[in-house]
Amino acid sequence: MTKAIYALYDDDEVMVNGAKAILAKNVRIKDVYSPFPIHGLENVLGIKWTRLAINAFLYGFTALALALAGMSFFMIQDWPMNIGGKPNFDLYQNLPAFIPITFEFTVLCAAHGMAITYLIRNWTLPGVKARNPHPRTTDDHFAIEIDRTENAGVSDDEIKSILQGTNPVEIFEK
């Protein structure tokens, strides 16, 4: 038995209007596949805001702490050097010289951390099979996925008739 029913659309506005009509009939939409971001679709589907910004802050703050601790240890405690007359006694005296390196390291770690988190969270790592239901959803078509287990109270024929009323190009099961 197939797990999901898909409706394939060739226009993003028709797909968004179809999603609204499907949700109005109390049928839960599991996912929508699109070749590009569609403004306002997250509000229609009730998708919550991402927590990637919180992760970016944590990655950046960790990098900031590591950069300052590392430079403090390397340049003050382990091997103090007098470069251009800069004092090497305390961290607060050297802090203006450490700011550019600290900033760059913070941005580097935050950017890499966000990219790795994004790839892991969406499971789009190299070598992982794509989860697209139809190959054209990466080109010029849009798909709405309806999971049967999430809509147990609605029969397959009812789901297909609701989908047919939204003017899709194709309805298929997978």
C-alpha positions in Angstrom: 0.0 0.0 0.0 1.2 3.5 -0.8 1.8 5.9 2.0 1.0 9.3 0.3 -1.1 10.9 -2.4 0.5 13.7 -4.4 -1.0 16.5 -6.5 1.3 18.1 -9.1 0.7 21.7 -10.2 2.4 23.8 -12.9 1.6 27.2 -11.3 2.5 28.3 -7.8 -0.6 30.4 -7.3 -2.9 27.5 -8.3 -0.9 25.3 -5.8 -1.3 27.9 -3.0 -5.0 28.2 -3.6 -5.3 24.5 -3.8 -3.5 24.1 -0.4 -6.0 26.6 1.1 -8.9 24.6 -0.3 -7.5 21.3 0.9 -6.9 22.7 4.4 -10.5 24.1 4.4 -11.8 20.5 4.0 -9.9 19.4 7.1 -7.3 17.4 5.2 -3.8 17.7 6.6 -1.0 18.5 4.2 2.3 16.8 5.1 4.6 18.7 2.8 4.9 20.9 -0.3 7.6 20.6 -2.8 8.6 23.6 -4.9 11.6 24.5 -7.1 11.8 28.0 -5.4 10.5 29.6 -2.2 6.9 30.7 -2.3 6.1 33.8 -0.2 3.3 33.3 2.2 3.1 29.5 1.9 4.5 29.0 5.4 1.5 31.0 6.8 -1.0 28.9 4.8 0.6 25.6 6.0 1.1 26.8 9.6 4.9 26.2 9.5 6.7 27.6 12.6 9.7 29.9 12.3 13.1 28.1 12.1 15.4 28.0 15.1 18.5 28.3 12.9 19.1 31.9 14.1 19.4 30.6 17.7 21.9 28.0 16.5 23.8 30.8 14.7 24.0 32.8 17.9 25.2 29.8 19.9 27.8 28.9 17.2 29.0 32.5 17.1 29.2 32.9 20.9 31.1 29.6 21.2 33.5 30.8 18.5 33.9 34.2 20.2 34.8 32.5 23.5 37.2 30.0 21.8 38.9 32.8 19.9 39.4 35.0 23.0 40.5 32.1 25.1 42.9 30.8 22.4 44.5 34.2 21.8 44.7 34.9 25.5 46.5 31.6 26.0 48.8 31.7 22.9 49.7 35.4 23.0 49.8 36.1 26.7 50.5 33.0 28.7 52.2 30.4 26.5 54.5 32.6 24.3 54.1 36.3 25.0 55.6 38.4 22.2 56.1 42.2 22.0 54.8 42.9 18.4 54.9 46.6 17.5 55.1 47.7 21.2 51.7 46.1 22.1 51.5 45.1 25.7 51.3 41.4 26.5 50.3 41.4 30.2 46.6 41.1 30.2 43.7 40.3 27.9 42.0 43.6 28.3 45.2 45.4 27.2 45.4 43.3 24.0 41.7 43.2 23.3 41.8 45.9 20.5 44.4 43.9 18.6 42.4 40.7 19.0 39.1 42.1 17.7 39.6 41.5 13.9 40.7 37.9 14.4 37.9 37.3 16.9 35.3 38.8 14.5 36.5 36.7 11.6 36.6 33.5 13.6 33.1 34.2 15.0 31.7 34.7 11.5 33.5 31.6 10.1 32.3 29.3 12.8 28.7 30.6 12.8 28.5 30.3 9.0 29.9 26.8 8.9 27.8 25.7 11.9 24.6 27.0 10.2 25.4 25.3 6.9 26.2 22.0 8.6 23.1 22.2 10.7 21.0 23.0 7.7 22.4 20.0 5.7 21.9 17.6 8.6 18.4 18.9 9.5 17.1 18.7 5.9 19.1 15.5 5.3 20.6 16.9 2.1 24.1 15.6 2.7 26.2 14.4 -0.2 25.4 10.8 -1.2 21.9 10.9 0.4 19.0 10.0 -2.0 16.7 12.9 -2.7 13.2 12.8 -1.2 11.5 14.5 -4.2 8.2 12.8 -5.1 8.5 13.8 -8.7 11.6 14.8 -10.7 9.9 17.9 -12.1 9.5 19.5 -8.6 13.1 20.7 -9.0 12.4 22.2 -12.4 9.0 23.8 -13.0 6.3 21.9 -11.1 4.9 22.0 -7.5 3.7 19.1 -5.5 1.4 18.8 -2.4 1.9 15.7 -0.3 -0.9 14.2 1.7 0.0 11.4 4.1 -2.6 8.7 4.5 -1.7 8.0 8.1 -2.2 11.6 9.1 -5.7 11.6 7.4 -7.0 8.3 8.7 -10.6 9.6 8.9 -10.8 10.5 5.2 -10.9 7.9 2.4 -8.6 7.9 -0.5 -11.4 8.6 -2.9 -12.4 11.7 -0.9 -8.8 12.9 -0.8 -8.5 12.4 -4.6 -11.8 14.2 -5.3 -10.7 17.1 -3.1 -7.4 17.2 -4.9 -9.1 17.1 -8.3 -11.1 20.2 -7.3 -7.9 22.2 -6.9 -7.0 21.9 -10.7 -3.8 19.8 -10.5 -1.9 18.7 -13.6 -1.6 15.2 -12.2 -2.6 13.2 -9.1 -0.4 10.2 -8.3 0.4 7.8 -5.4 3.8 6.8 -4.1 
